[in-house]
Amino acid sequence: MIAAVSPLATVGISAGVAAAVSLVTLWISGVRHERARRRELYAAALAATMTYREFPYTIVRRRPEKEHRSAERVRISEALREVQANIAQHQALLRVERSDGVARAYDELVGKTREIAGGYMKNAWEGPAADSDCDMNRRVPLAYGILDTYVDAYLTEVKKALSWRSR
């Protein structure tokens, strides 16, 4: 025996199924958007540490002319200040994200980057500025290999935070 379904019930069931599909679609879209936002945050944070690493090169490659020394110090100091602010902003943002592991790994990466690159910056300021093309690469390459361990630890935490199981 087949039961007849009223047209009103058919409309109600169809509307319910459509609403459920819409809600699931919205939820999946929200999850994807959130993951993309976090990926961008994590990548920008890493990029800030990589920018900081470049300052020893910037310092060596500053303008060597005596009349430009003061202006170069100001220019480089202001650029470094901006990068420092960017790193601090990312540290704060990562501390309020839901992954303590990512924030911890980033703090360790930042600390080691400042220690190593900061030492190279000090040496670069103490040396003369490059005044010829062949001087552009002197005192390089800098030994940043030790930082790879910290970058890898950070990226491992990022992968954990972005995995579907971490939700």
Secondary structure, 3 states (H helix, E strand, C coil): CCCCCCHHHHHHHHHHHHHHHHHHHHHHHHHHHHHHHHHHHHHHHHHHHHHHHCHHHHHHCCCCCHHHHHHHHHHHHHHHHHHHHHHHHHHHHHHHCCCHHHHHHHHHHHHHHHHHHHHHHHHHHHCCCCCCHHHHHCCCCCCCHHHHHHHHHHHHHHHHHHCHHHC
